[in-house]
Amino acid sequence: MIRLSRSVVGQEEQLALARVIEEGYLGMGHFTREFEAQLAAYLGGTRQVVCVSTGTAALQLALQALGVGRGDEVIVPSLTFVASFQAVSACGARPVACDVDPETAFMDVADVERRLTARTRVLMPVYYASAAPRLEEVYRCAAAHGLRVLEDAAHAFACYRAGVRVGSVGDVVCFSFDGIKNITAGEGGAIVTADARVAERARDARLLGVENDTEKRYAGDRSWDFEVREQGWRYHMSNLMAAIGSVQLTRLPAFAARRSELRNHYCTALAEVAGLRLLSLPREGVVPHIFPLRVLHGRRDALMAHLRACGIECGVHYKPNHLLARFRSEYALPGAELLGRELLTLPLHAALSDEEQNTVIGAVCAFLESAGRA
Ligand SMILES: *Cc1c(COP(=O)(O)O)cnc(C)c1O
């Protein structure tokens, strides 16, 4: 089976885990502090970084720290991982689905304008396949309406946008380090911001709302006499996870180069194939988390079944959230619905070999040639 995605971990990660186990404290401690410091340095040294248990937890805590709660609305593109929607509803707020541009799968800012109400608090653009081509328009819209911006950059760790590293600028930016993202900490996520108050609220909320507990945990201690004012959660990042994350950061240049090379080869090999349409995404500085493309003429599901029969795993990123029972909207979103029918994601991960990739490309082309003749 050729895998759609996988973690690329090995001996270095094993040794790092062994060091944590030898020290004997697996929970949040100095390995977490070190990983946060490494991430902050990687992002240029001016940002606050708060590591948490998952990317979903990062989104939820970021929204909570921005003061989002019951009665509030957050506008989020329908075509995203259901995590983006659940993070909003976990705060008691309502995720309001907006459409995406079918050429890029990025948030359609004209549609965002239609979804604004007096209850809108935050715009939540999602880097789709690691790109956010019209993000500056989202910021202009937010500024015009007095809204905050939370960037769901789960796909976009290690990427550049408009010449700057994703996370080094922007209002509040969340990353995911789950098993298949550009780097992994086993699981994990991070909230990145220049807003010290948001960072402080998120730091407390990840440790059950216990105020100012983080520094004690980093020193191997904890608070016994403490104050709690806000709803908190057990969303901190453990030493075990952080130790994996620190190793992965050192391997990132190789991962980034391989992912980019695979994306470039797919683009070259598939650009002219009848029956397919590539998204028009920037490539410069973009380290792709996934390689999605559009399968035209209603053949997506048949191609998917064919690839599966050839031992090739593929995926759909994503089923639009406004079509799910929990998040169903009263209005149609034609761009997201079109992509929900046409998108297919091909295998892409740092351990995919040239031979495997050529098998995938060959199987896609063979199916479309025979479908075209039929
Ligand atoms: C992976 C992902 C998340 C959630 O991250 P987890 O670490 O899996 O919780 C959120 N949004 C998007 C777009 C993602 O791909």
The ligand as a Gaussian input file, in Angstrom:
#p B3LYP/6-31G(d) Opt

LIG

0 1
 C       -4.779000      19.121000      11.403000
 C       -5.657000      20.311000      11.344000
 C       -6.201000      20.914000      12.496000
 C       -6.149000      20.311000      13.866000
 O       -4.944000      19.891000      14.300000
 P       -4.814000      18.621000      15.281000
 O       -3.423000      18.750000      15.764000
 O       -5.062000      17.412000      14.437000
 O       -5.824000      18.784000      16.355000
 C       -6.917000      22.090000      12.343000
 N       -7.119000      22.644000      11.137000
 C       -6.638000      22.081000      10.005000
 C       -6.880000      22.766000       8.695000
 C       -5.913000      20.899000      10.078000
 O       -5.462000      20.319000       8.952000

